[in-house]
Amino acid sequence: MAMTLACLSTGVADAASGTRAQPSRPAAENNLTAYKGVIVVDVASGKVIFEDRATVVSPPASMTKLMTFAVLHDLLLGGQLTLQTPVTVTAADSRIGGTQVWLKEGEVFPVEELLYAMMIQSANDAAHALARTAAGSAPAFVERMNVKARELGMTQTTFRTPHGLPPASRRIEEGDVTTPRDFALLSRHILRQTDVLKYTSIKLRPFGPPVRTEAVAMRNHNNLLGKVAGVDGLKTGFTNGAGFCLSATAQRDGRRVLVVMMGSPTSKIRDLKVSELLERGFAAIPASAAPLASPADSPIRAAPATKSAPAPATSDQPAVKFSIPRK
């Protein structure tokens, strides 16, 4: 679908200098370098509002953890796990690199604590520990991830890890791969069928107590939380091969918009472009639908108030408050 994201201004005389201002570049040209692919979806109806190269195959990086969450939620719903199930950290868990909460062999945490670590801190070690515990091994869990992908119609997606880290070879085709369109299917599914926002809406939370005497101060990598009206999820991702990725959602006045963007060159470009597309998404949806409700049978309940970030704004007015977000 072709859609112009900005108007091409014509050159006009500069009264102060007598020079002629240069016209801005067309949005289509800007988009070629802003991302590899993107899609904007009305979550309630599933209608695609805008897409640009939405079938480009690329690594999702840590956005992979949304599928890890989806499979874990199925196991929680089926009773194979509970939020209180103890997870004993192994040496293999503790050696997972990248972003982590520095799990130590022999530590024991409940599933729920590690879910917070995976979704807020994007902790790779927590994702590996959860996957191994849930399925007996990380490879066995990854098989479940791919089965779930097929069930959701994610035909261009292959998962090879529960966390999104690249393979040792650094060959993109040997790691996790997906498309913005496929990942929108997953994101919409967990928004409608799980209480994922319980975790993804939290900006800051300590990890560790009472197991640890010194907590890890977890900070959500989603820079749009608290800065763009209504944003309450979902997940960022970054590796050198993937670029900067984000599956972002916001709710305003009964409407929920989802944007999946992959392959941006910087987090600043990604966040600004996603913010722009969220605004366009809301502009395209009439303010009439009822808010999405959490599934009544979800095993995950609302987080205690002391652990939650302030409720995001729900105004229809744009509320982009950031300038240069951190990575």
N, C-alpha and C positions, 0 to 999 in steps of 0.2 A: 504494500500500500504506500503510495507516495503522499507525503504531507509536508508542506512548508512550515518550518518551525520559527521562522523569523522573516520579516519583510526586508527586501533588498532596498536600502535607501539610495536615492540618487544624489550625486554630488551637488553641493550648494556653495555659493560664494561665502567665504569667511569675511565678515565685515571688518574685523580688526586687522587681518593680515592681507586681505585682498587676494588670498590664495583660494583654490577650490578644494573643498574637502573630498577625500577619497571615499568612494562608495564602500559600504561594508560588504564582506564576502557573503555569498548566498549561504543559507542555513545548510543546504545539502552538502556543500563543500566542507563546512565546519564539521558536519556529522561524520564525514569520512575519516576524520582523525580523532573524533571525540570518543569513539567506541568501535568495536568490531560488529556488534549487533545489539538490538534492543527491541523490546515489545512492551506495550502498555495495554492493560486489561481491566475491564470492569469486573470485579470479583463476583458480584452478585449474579450477573448474567453470563459471564464468560466471554462477552463480546470483546473482540480486539479493537481497541480505539486507534492504535497506531503501531506500526512495526516497520523496522528498517533492518534488513539483513538478519532477520530473526531465525533463519535456519543455518547460520554460520556455525560450524562445529568448533568448539574451543574448550579449554579447561575451565571448570567452575571454581577451582581452588577451594577455599573454605566454605563456599556456598554448598559444597557437597554435604556438609553437616546437616542441612535441611532434610536430605534423604535419610541420613542416620537417625535423625529425630523421628521421621515418619515411621520407620521400621520399629524403633523402640516404642513408639506410641501404640502400634499394633500389638506388640508383645505385652505392654501394660494393659491394654484393653482386653486381651485374651487371658490375662492372669498368669502368664509365664514369668512376668516380672512384677514387682511393686515398686513404688517410689522409695520404699524403705529397704529393698533388697541390698545386702551388703556387697560391695565390690572391693576385692582385695587386689591391690596394685601388684603387678608382676614386674620383673626386670625389663621385659619387653615394653610394657607400658611406659616405664620411666625413661626409656631411651628414645622415645618418639621426639623428633626435633620440632623446630618452628615454634609458633606461639603455644604456650603451655601454662599450667599452674604448678609445674615442677613436682609431679607426683613422685613419691619415693616407694621403692619396693617394700612391701609389707604393710603399708598404710591401708586403712579400710574406710571407705566412704559409702554412704547410701547412694542409690541411683540418682535420686533427686539432686543431691549436691553436685554430682558430676554433670547432670544436665545443665545446671546453671553455669558451670565452668565451660561447657562446650558451646552454649549459645550466647553467653555474654563475653567471656574472655576469648572465645574461639579456640579453646585449648585442645590441641591435637592429642595430647596424652590422655585427656579425659575421654575423647571420642574413641580412642583405641581401647581403653579399659572397658568402656560400656559395651562396645561391639564384641569384644572377646568374651565378656561375661554373659552377654545375652545369647550368643550363638555357639559358644565353646571355642571359637577361634575367630580372628579377624577375617580370614578368607571365607569362612562359612557365613559370616554376617554380610559380607559383600555380595554373596550369592543372593541373599534375601533382598538386598538393595536393588539388584538387577531384576529380580522377579517383580518387585514393587514398581519399578520403572516401566516394565512391560504392561502391568495392570493399568497404569495411568496413561498409557499411550505414548510414552516417551521413546519413540522409535529411533531417535538419533543419539541416544544416551547410553554410555557404558561406564559403570563405576568399577574402580579397582581398589579403592581405599575407603575407609569410613571417615576420613578427615580431609582429603583433598590435597595432601602434599604430593609433589611431583615424584615420578619414579627416579631411581638412581641414574638411569640413562639420560634423563632430562628430555626424552623424546615425547612430544605431546601425545602421539598416538598410543603410547604405552601407559598413559595415565588416565585419570578420570576425564571424560569428555561429554559435552552436552551442547545444547543450543538454547538461546533465549526463549524460543517458543516451547521447547520441552520443559525448561525449568519453570516457566509460567504455569504449566500444568501441575507440577509438583507444588509450587508455592500456593496456588489457588486451592489445591486439595487440602493442604495442612491448615490453611486459614479457615476453611469451611468445616473440617472434620476433627481438628484438634484444638487444644488451648495453647498453641505455640507462643501466642503473644504474652502469655504469663512470663515467659523468659526473655523474649526479644525486645520487650518494651522497657526493660530495666537498664539504666545507664551505668550505675555503680553498685557493686555488691562485694562484700568480703568473701573469700573462699578459705575454708579450712577449719574454723572453730566448730566444735570443741576438740577435734582431732589434733589440731595444731595450736600451739600457743601463739604463734605469729601468723596472722592471716595474710593472704595475698589480696591486694586491692584490685579487684577486677574492674575493667572499664570497657564498656561496649564500644566496638569499633565502628558502629553505625553513626556517623557524624550528624545525620539528619534528626536524630532523636532530640526533642526539645528545641529544635531550631526551625523545623518546617511543620506547619500546622497539621496535627493529626497523625504524624508518623509514629508508628509503634512496632515496627519490624521491617525487614526480617533478618537478613544476613549479608555480611560483606565477604569478600574473598580477594586474595592477592598472592600471586607468585610471578616470577619473571616471565614465565611462559603464558600465564593467563591474563596478565595485566590486572587492572583494578576492576573488580566486579561487584555488583550489588543487586540483590533482590529486595526491593523496598516497597512498603505498603503504608497507606494512610487512610484514615476514616474521618469523614466530615458529614454531619447532618444526614446520617443514614446511608451514605455512599462510601464505598471502599474501592480504592484504585491500587493496582499493582504495577510496578515497573521492574522489569528485569533487564539489566544492562551488563554487558560483558566486554572485556578487553579495552577499557579506557587507559590512556597513557599515564594519568595521574589521578590521585584521589580527589583533588580539587575539581578537575574537569568532570569526573564521574558524578560527584555530588551536585555540582551546579546543573549539569544536564538532567540528572534524575529529578531534581527539584522542579525544573522547568516542565518536564514531562508529567509530573504529578499534577501540576496546575492545569495543564492541558487536558489531562484525564478527567479531573473534576468538572472542568468547563463543558465537557462533552456528555456528562451524565446528569439527567434531571434530578433535582433534590426531592425524591418521592419515595425511594425504597426504604424499607425498614433495615436497621442495623443488623449485621450478621450476629447470630447468637452462638455462644459456645455450645458444642454438643452436650446434651444432657447426660450421656453415658460416658463422657471422657473421664479417665482415671486421674486427670490432672485438674487441680482446683486452683482458684485464684491465690496469688501469693499474698502473704501477710503484708499489711500496709507498711511495716517498718522496712521491708526489703524492696519495695517497689519505688521506681522513679516517680516524680510528679506526673500526674495524668497529662497526656499531650493535649494541646489545644484542639478544639473541634470547629473553629470558625471557618467560614468559607473564604475568608480573606487570606491571601498569601502571607506566610509568616516566615520567610527565609531570613534568618538572623545571622548567618555565618558569613565569613569572608574567605578565610583560608583554613579549611579543616585539616586536621592532622591525618596522617596515613592510617 
